[in-house]
Protein backbone atom coordinates (compact mmCIF):
# COMPACT_ATOMS: atom_id res chain seq x y z
CA UNK A 1 0.00 0.00 0.00
CA UNK A 2 2.81 2.47 0.87
CA UNK A 3 4.37 1.82 -2.56
CA UNK A 4 1.14 2.88 -4.26
CA UNK A 5 0.94 5.96 -2.03
CA UNK A 6 4.48 7.02 -2.95
CA UNK A 7 3.68 6.81 -6.64
CA UNK A 8 0.34 8.55 -6.06
CA UNK A 9 2.19 11.32 -4.27
CA UNK A 10 4.42 11.79 -7.31
CA UNK A 11 1.47 11.95 -9.68
CA UNK A 12 -0.29 14.55 -7.53
CA UNK A 13 2.80 16.75 -7.31
CA UNK A 14 3.46 16.42 -11.03
CA UNK A 15 -0.13 17.31 -11.91
CA UNK A 16 -0.09 20.26 -9.51
CA UNK A 17 3.27 21.83 -10.37
CA UNK A 18 4.32 20.32 -13.69
CA UNK A 19 7.84 19.64 -14.93
CA UNK A 20 10.62 21.35 -12.99
CA UNK A 21 13.57 21.00 -15.38
CA UNK A 22 16.27 20.35 -12.81
CA UNK A 23 19.30 20.71 -12.53
CA UNK A 24 19.30 24.42 -13.49
CA UNK A 25 22.37 25.53 -15.46
CA UNK A 26 23.81 28.93 -16.31
CA UNK A 27 26.53 27.76 -18.72
CA UNK A 28 24.38 26.37 -21.53
CA UNK A 29 23.02 26.93 -24.99
CA UNK A 30 20.12 29.29 -24.24
CA UNK A 31 17.88 27.88 -26.95
CA UNK A 32 17.60 24.67 -24.90
CA UNK A 33 16.29 26.18 -21.65
CA UNK A 34 13.84 28.76 -20.42
CA UNK A 35 14.74 32.21 -19.15
CA UNK A 36 15.19 30.96 -15.60
CA UNK A 37 17.88 28.41 -16.54
CA UNK A 38 15.61 25.39 -16.02
CA UNK A 39 15.50 22.98 -18.97
CA UNK A 40 11.83 22.09 -18.60
CA UNK A 41 10.80 19.08 -20.65
CA UNK A 42 14.36 18.54 -21.92
CA UNK A 43 16.03 15.55 -20.28
CA UNK A 44 19.11 15.51 -22.49
CA UNK A 45 21.22 17.47 -20.02
CA UNK A 46 24.04 17.56 -19.18
CA UNK A 47 25.39 17.53 -22.71
CA UNK A 48 28.98 18.60 -22.12
CA UNK A 49 31.69 18.02 -19.54
CA UNK A 50 31.47 21.69 -18.52
CA UNK A 51 27.76 21.21 -17.73
CA UNK A 52 28.59 18.07 -15.75
CA UNK A 53 31.16 20.03 -13.76
CA UNK A 54 28.76 22.92 -13.16
CA UNK A 55 26.22 20.53 -11.64
CA UNK A 56 28.90 19.00 -9.40
CA UNK A 57 29.98 22.47 -8.36
CA UNK A 58 26.40 23.45 -7.63
CA UNK A 59 25.91 20.34 -5.52
CA UNK A 60 28.73 21.49 -3.25
CA UNK A 61 27.62 25.11 -3.14
CA UNK A 62 23.97 24.37 -2.35
CA UNK A 63 24.82 22.58 0.89
CA UNK A 64 22.88 24.37 3.68
CA UNK A 65 21.83 27.26 1.44
CA UNK A 66 19.08 28.16 -1.04
CA UNK A 67 19.93 27.63 -4.70
CA UNK A 68 19.21 31.29 -5.45
CA UNK A 69 22.41 32.06 -3.53
CA UNK A 70 24.28 29.39 -5.49
CA UNK A 71 23.28 31.04 -8.77
CA UNK A 72 24.97 34.25 -7.63
CA UNK A 73 28.17 32.32 -6.93
CA UNK A 74 28.04 30.56 -10.29
CA UNK A 75 27.58 33.84 -12.13
CA UNK A 76 30.55 35.27 -10.22
CA UNK A 77 32.66 32.33 -11.34
CA UNK A 78 31.43 32.62 -14.93
CA UNK A 79 32.47 36.26 -14.98
CA UNK A 80 35.96 35.12 -13.90
CA UNK A 81 36.02 32.35 -16.55
CA UNK A 82 36.14 29.89 -13.68
CA UNK A 83 33.32 27.44 -14.33
CA UNK A 84 35.82 24.71 -15.18
CA UNK A 85 38.40 22.89 -13.05
CA UNK A 86 41.26 24.69 -14.80
CA UNK A 87 39.49 28.03 -14.49
CA UNK A 88 39.15 27.59 -10.74
CA UNK A 89 42.78 26.50 -10.44
CA UNK A 90 43.81 29.66 -12.28
CA UNK A 91 42.23 31.80 -9.55
CA UNK A 92 44.04 32.75 -6.39
CA UNK A 93 42.39 31.31 -3.32
CA UNK A 94 41.01 34.60 -2.04
CA UNK A 95 39.38 35.42 -5.39
CA UNK A 96 37.76 31.99 -5.43
CA UNK A 97 36.42 32.39 -1.89
CA UNK A 98 35.04 35.81 -2.72
CA UNK A 99 33.30 34.47 -5.82
CA UNK A 100 31.47 31.74 -3.91
CA UNK A 101 30.78 33.87 -0.83
CA UNK A 102 27.04 34.23 -1.65
CA UNK A 103 26.69 30.46 -1.06
CA UNK A 104 27.87 30.73 2.54
CA UNK A 105 30.47 28.67 4.40
CA UNK A 106 32.87 29.79 1.67
CA UNK A 107 36.07 28.90 3.55
CA UNK A 108 34.92 25.32 4.03
CA UNK A 109 33.30 24.93 0.62
CA UNK A 110 36.35 26.30 -1.19
CA UNK A 111 38.50 23.60 0.42
CA UNK A 112 36.01 20.89 -0.50
CA UNK A 113 35.76 22.03 -4.12
CA UNK A 114 39.51 22.38 -4.55
CA UNK A 115 39.89 18.87 -3.18
CA UNK A 116 37.30 17.60 -5.66
CA UNK A 117 38.99 19.08 -8.73
CA UNK A 118 41.72 16.44 -9.09
CA UNK A 119 39.20 13.63 -8.63
CA UNK A 120 36.95 15.10 -11.33
CA UNK A 121 39.80 15.48 -13.79
CA UNK A 122 40.99 11.91 -13.26
CA UNK A 123 37.54 10.64 -14.25
CA UNK A 124 38.25 11.62 -17.87
CA UNK A 125 34.54 11.71 -18.65
CA UNK A 126 33.68 8.44 -16.92
CA UNK A 127 30.99 8.07 -14.27
CA UNK A 128 32.18 7.96 -10.66
CA UNK A 129 30.90 5.33 -8.25
CA UNK A 130 28.83 6.31 -5.25
CA UNK A 131 31.50 4.84 -2.99
CA UNK A 132 34.23 6.92 -4.62
CA UNK A 133 32.20 10.11 -4.20
CA UNK A 134 31.45 9.38 -0.56
CA UNK A 135 35.19 8.99 0.00
CA UNK A 136 35.77 12.63 -0.91
CA UNK A 137 35.80 15.16 1.91
CA UNK A 138 32.74 17.37 1.78
CA UNK A 139 30.53 14.87 -0.03
CA UNK A 140 27.81 13.24 1.99
CA UNK A 141 24.98 11.05 0.82
CA UNK A 142 22.70 13.82 -0.41
CA UNK A 143 25.49 15.54 -2.36
CA UNK A 144 26.67 12.24 -3.85
CA UNK A 145 23.13 11.39 -4.95
CA UNK A 146 22.65 14.85 -6.46
CA UNK A 147 25.85 14.52 -8.47
CA UNK A 148 25.02 11.03 -9.67
CA UNK A 149 21.37 11.72 -10.52
CA UNK A 150 21.70 15.11 -12.19
CA UNK A 151 25.28 15.21 -13.49
CA UNK A 152 25.59 11.55 -14.52
CA UNK A 153 21.95 10.41 -14.97
CA UNK A 154 22.27 7.51 -12.56
CA UNK A 155 19.36 5.88 -10.72
CA UNK A 156 20.05 7.38 -7.30
CA UNK A 157 17.11 9.04 -5.56
CA UNK A 158 18.04 12.21 -3.66
CA UNK A 159 16.79 12.36 -0.09
CA UNK A 160 16.93 15.73 1.64
CA UNK A 161 15.37 17.21 4.76
CA UNK A 162 12.25 18.17 2.81
CA UNK A 163 11.78 14.60 1.60
CA UNK A 164 11.91 13.27 5.15
CA UNK A 165 9.51 15.93 6.43
CA UNK A 166 6.94 15.28 3.72
CA UNK A 167 7.08 11.49 3.98
CA UNK A 168 6.93 11.55 7.78
CA UNK A 169 4.01 13.97 7.74
CA UNK A 170 2.18 11.56 5.46
CA UNK A 171 3.11 8.61 7.71
CA UNK A 172 5.07 6.91 4.94
CA UNK A 173 8.25 6.69 7.03
CA UNK A 174 9.02 6.81 10.74
CA UNK A 175 10.57 9.87 12.34
CA UNK A 176 13.78 7.94 13.02
CA UNK A 177 14.18 6.53 9.51
CA UNK A 178 17.78 6.76 8.33
CA UNK A 179 18.86 8.14 4.97
CA UNK A 180 19.44 4.73 3.38
CA UNK A 181 16.05 3.49 4.58
CA UNK A 182 14.21 6.45 3.08
CA UNK A 183 16.12 6.16 -0.18
CA UNK A 184 15.38 2.43 -0.40
CA UNK A 185 11.70 3.04 0.35
CA UNK A 186 11.44 5.57 -2.47
CA UNK A 187 13.40 3.58 -5.03
CA UNK A 188 11.69 0.27 -4.33
CA UNK A 189 8.28 1.90 -4.63
CA UNK A 190 9.08 3.66 -7.89
CA UNK A 191 10.84 0.67 -9.42
CA UNK A 192 7.69 -1.37 -8.92
CA UNK A 193 5.50 1.26 -10.59
CA UNK A 194 7.46 2.66 -13.50
CA UNK A 195 9.55 1.09 -16.28
CA UNK A 196 13.32 1.41 -16.08
CA UNK A 197 13.50 3.70 -19.10
CA UNK A 198 11.51 6.38 -17.21
CA UNK A 199 13.20 6.17 -13.81
CA UNK A 200 15.88 8.83 -14.25
CA UNK A 201 13.26 11.33 -15.41
CA UNK A 202 10.93 10.45 -12.53
CA UNK A 203 13.71 10.53 -9.91
CA UNK A 204 14.78 13.98 -11.10
CA UNK A 205 11.26 15.37 -11.26
CA UNK A 206 10.14 13.79 -7.99
CA UNK A 207 12.98 15.28 -5.96
CA UNK A 208 12.49 18.69 -7.58
CA UNK A 209 8.73 18.56 -7.02
CA UNK A 210 9.13 17.72 -3.34
CA UNK A 211 11.45 20.72 -2.92
CA UNK A 212 9.02 22.98 -4.77
CA UNK A 213 6.08 21.87 -2.65
CA UNK A 214 7.96 21.76 0.64
CA UNK A 215 9.22 25.33 0.33
CA UNK A 216 5.61 26.42 0.76
CA UNK A 217 4.44 23.90 3.35
CA UNK A 218 7.44 22.38 5.14
CA UNK A 219 9.95 25.19 5.56
CA UNK A 220 8.85 26.12 9.05
CA UNK A 221 6.94 24.48 11.88
CA UNK A 222 4.30 23.25 12.10
CA UNK A 223 5.38 21.25 9.06
CA UNK A 224 2.67 20.34 6.58
CA UNK A 225 0.32 23.19 7.41
CA UNK A 226 -2.29 23.55 4.67
CA UNK A 227 -0.63 20.74 2.72
CA UNK A 228 -3.19 19.28 0.32
CA UNK A 229 -1.32 15.97 0.05
CA UNK A 230 -2.95 14.66 3.20
CA UNK A 231 -6.28 14.64 1.39
CA UNK A 232 -5.04 12.23 -1.25
CA UNK A 233 -2.41 10.01 0.35
CA UNK A 234 -4.08 8.95 3.60
SVG drawing of the C-alpha trace seen along z (x, -y; Angstrom):
<svg xmlns="http://www.w3.org/2000/svg" viewBox="-9 -39 55 43">
<polyline fill="none" stroke="black" stroke-width="0.4" points="0.0,0.0 2.8,-2.5 4.4,-1.8 1.1,-2.9 0.9,-6.0 4.5,-7.0 3.7,-6.8 0.3,-8.5 2.2,-11.3 4.4,-11.8 1.5,-12.0 -0.3,-14.6 2.8,-16.8 3.5,-16.4 -0.1,-17.3 -0.1,-20.3 3.3,-21.8 4.3,-20.3 7.8,-19.6 10.6,-21.3 13.6,-21.0 16.3,-20.3 19.3,-20.7 19.3,-24.4 22.4,-25.5 23.8,-28.9 26.5,-27.8 24.4,-26.4 23.0,-26.9 20.1,-29.3 17.9,-27.9 17.6,-24.7 16.3,-26.2 13.8,-28.8 14.7,-32.2 15.2,-31.0 17.9,-28.4 15.6,-25.4 15.5,-23.0 11.8,-22.1 10.8,-19.1 14.4,-18.5 16.0,-15.6 19.1,-15.5 21.2,-17.5 24.0,-17.6 25.4,-17.5 29.0,-18.6 31.7,-18.0 31.5,-21.7 27.8,-21.2 28.6,-18.1 31.2,-20.0 28.8,-22.9 26.2,-20.5 28.9,-19.0 30.0,-22.5 26.4,-23.5 25.9,-20.3 28.7,-21.5 27.6,-25.1 24.0,-24.4 24.8,-22.6 22.9,-24.4 21.8,-27.3 19.1,-28.2 19.9,-27.6 19.2,-31.3 22.4,-32.1 24.3,-29.4 23.3,-31.0 25.0,-34.3 28.2,-32.3 28.0,-30.6 27.6,-33.8 30.5,-35.3 32.7,-32.3 31.4,-32.6 32.5,-36.3 36.0,-35.1 36.0,-32.4 36.1,-29.9 33.3,-27.4 35.8,-24.7 38.4,-22.9 41.3,-24.7 39.5,-28.0 39.2,-27.6 42.8,-26.5 43.8,-29.7 42.2,-31.8 44.0,-32.7 42.4,-31.3 41.0,-34.6 39.4,-35.4 37.8,-32.0 36.4,-32.4 35.0,-35.8 33.3,-34.5 31.5,-31.7 30.8,-33.9 27.0,-34.2 26.7,-30.5 27.9,-30.7 30.5,-28.7 32.9,-29.8 36.1,-28.9 34.9,-25.3 33.3,-24.9 36.3,-26.3 38.5,-23.6 36.0,-20.9 35.8,-22.0 39.5,-22.4 39.9,-18.9 37.3,-17.6 39.0,-19.1 41.7,-16.4 39.2,-13.6 37.0,-15.1 39.8,-15.5 41.0,-11.9 37.5,-10.6 38.2,-11.6 34.5,-11.7 33.7,-8.4 31.0,-8.1 32.2,-8.0 30.9,-5.3 28.8,-6.3 31.5,-4.8 34.2,-6.9 32.2,-10.1 31.5,-9.4 35.2,-9.0 35.8,-12.6 35.8,-15.2 32.7,-17.4 30.5,-14.9 27.8,-13.2 25.0,-11.0 22.7,-13.8 25.5,-15.5 26.7,-12.2 23.1,-11.4 22.7,-14.9 25.9,-14.5 25.0,-11.0 21.4,-11.7 21.7,-15.1 25.3,-15.2 25.6,-11.5 22.0,-10.4 22.3,-7.5 19.4,-5.9 20.0,-7.4 17.1,-9.0 18.0,-12.2 16.8,-12.4 16.9,-15.7 15.4,-17.2 12.3,-18.2 11.8,-14.6 11.9,-13.3 9.5,-15.9 6.9,-15.3 7.1,-11.5 6.9,-11.6 4.0,-14.0 2.2,-11.6 3.1,-8.6 5.1,-6.9 8.2,-6.7 9.0,-6.8 10.6,-9.9 13.8,-7.9 14.2,-6.5 17.8,-6.8 18.9,-8.1 19.4,-4.7 16.1,-3.5 14.2,-6.5 16.1,-6.2 15.4,-2.4 11.7,-3.0 11.4,-5.6 13.4,-3.6 11.7,-0.3 8.3,-1.9 9.1,-3.7 10.8,-0.7 7.7,1.4 5.5,-1.3 7.5,-2.7 9.6,-1.1 13.3,-1.4 13.5,-3.7 11.5,-6.4 13.2,-6.2 15.9,-8.8 13.3,-11.3 10.9,-10.4 13.7,-10.5 14.8,-14.0 11.3,-15.4 10.1,-13.8 13.0,-15.3 12.5,-18.7 8.7,-18.6 9.1,-17.7 11.4,-20.7 9.0,-23.0 6.1,-21.9 8.0,-21.8 9.2,-25.3 5.6,-26.4 4.4,-23.9 7.4,-22.4 10.0,-25.2 8.9,-26.1 6.9,-24.5 4.3,-23.2 5.4,-21.2 2.7,-20.3 0.3,-23.2 -2.3,-23.5 -0.6,-20.7 -3.2,-19.3 -1.3,-16.0 -2.9,-14.7 -6.3,-14.6 -5.0,-12.2 -2.4,-10.0 -4.1,-8.9"/>
</svg>
